[in-house]
């Protein structure tokens, strides 16, 4: 940021007009690409969510029916189920991720830290279909652990919300570890020493200094995790199918015409609901990041 | 992982310089390393068991006992290699397109058009808000307009990008989905080097724009470029939602298709994809290793 003032002046001798004219080849393709490949589908999504096409005549007209239908009955259950699952997963992953990260930061062992960071990088990317199969192989009906511990007799089933939480945490905890490590590093040792020399206990340090300073980062991480869990589709689709109502699975079913033919616009309305919720949740993160930057920047 | 079991900390000194009359040191201080050990041990178990159990699942035959049949027999088939190859091609194309679009734009915005920076940031981050399933729902709609455009060149374009052997439409969508990764790592990279001085030096020595970009800018951003590229590649290799809705068959979709019939095979494929990601990220640390070491040293001295 400190180099900002020189930008206007530019290097002497070189006419800035010439370079100014030549900026566009670097920037325009980027904007054009986004407009075509992201703006166009997004526009089609919004447009389609608010229109209905008459199958007989092919005429389309504006309507709120899709949106209304997408917020009723099984689709409302699906949306609620997704929000609930994402909330549970985000909270648990924030908690466990922070605990693990703090254990790593506190140990001051570079080897341990490197191992945990590397493992987290891999595991955070281990999601989707492979993750679902790994959990089916472990805890599914004929899974290794299920047979080993006779889990089926205890009434445990992987194909429930609890099973999904267990599977989602597998990539969400590492994601939180990676996200929160820099913030925990930012908690200066001097603060801890200052608190200790004022007679504060560990608990008091965390209650009055550690948690308040970290709170924005923790909430920011939780928001990111919520978004990840909310958007994730493959793991649930492969592992539980439609037995746990989730909006992503319902959208893909509607798109594939599994439920009723001609439900594409309903799928678009459901997608729009998802985007709106994601936007609301992400909007929380922006002011938070600004606040945490003040302390941990 | 060897370090995990030896996480106990050397004895802590501070209690000794505690002045008399202050509150006595809480027992928590002595208990702390055990708490940390328990956390790490539980985490290790939670993350190791599914991998170990899946590996066991794939080699444990209910009739024959231990057998590597899944790996030697069905896993490596023409079908699987075809879809894996498709995934790799899609991934490389995505990385190439993403870098071509984002690197010049971000460098120019960083150096010359700082006012555009917030706009570029917002645009690169929006794909995070639109879940893949919603994005592909929109794309599905756009593609369904094709019959109405039958007499226009748009129709040809729509057909070309849906080529079964190399679905460009997936490359385009994956590029959109990888923008947040590319933006984050490149932004961090751009903040870490004084690119302005480097570019001015290069320009004043007579280098052209492209030469400056290729010989000065990109080498200095190498770690950022590599980490963004590897993250995008890992994303593409595991992507299922978009490809399956649009009806293509890269690796993840193949895995799900075989997994419905043969659970062992799916487990083996899942392990393969885990180790593939692991290898990719290992490659990343090797390629970007020089820089991480330097920054760590800098952090220590500051």
Interface residues (C-beta under 8 A of the other chain):
Chain A: X3 X4 X6 X7 X11 X14 X19 X20 X22 X23 X25 X26 X27 X29 X30 X31 X33 X34 X37 X38 X40 X41 X42 X43 X44 X45 X48 X96 X99 X100 X103 X104 X106 X107 X108 X109 X111 X112 X115 X116 X118 X119 X121 X122 X123 X125 X126 X127 X128 X129 X130 X131 X133 X134 X135 X136 X137 X138 X139 X140 X142 X143 X144 X145 X169 X170 X173 X174 X196 X199 X201 X202 X203 X227 X230 X231 X233 X234 X237 X238 X248 X251 X252 X255 X256 X264 X267 X268 X271 X272 X274 X275 X278 X279 X282
Chain B: X1 X2 X3 X4 X6 X7 X9 X14 X22 X23 X26 X28 X29 X32 X35 X36 X39 X40 X43 X46 X47 X49 X50 X51 X53 X54 X56 X57 X58 X60 X100 X101 X102 X104 X105 X107 X108 X109 X111 X112 X113 X114 X116 X120 X123 X126 X127 X128 X129 X130 X131 X132 X133 X134 X135 X136 X137 X138 X139 X140 X141 X142 X144 X172 X173 X175 X176 X194 X196 X200 X203 X204 X209 X231 X234 X235 X238 X239 X240 X241 X244 X245 X252 X255 X256 X259 X263 X266 X267 X269 X270 X271 X273 X274 X277 X278 X281 X282 X285
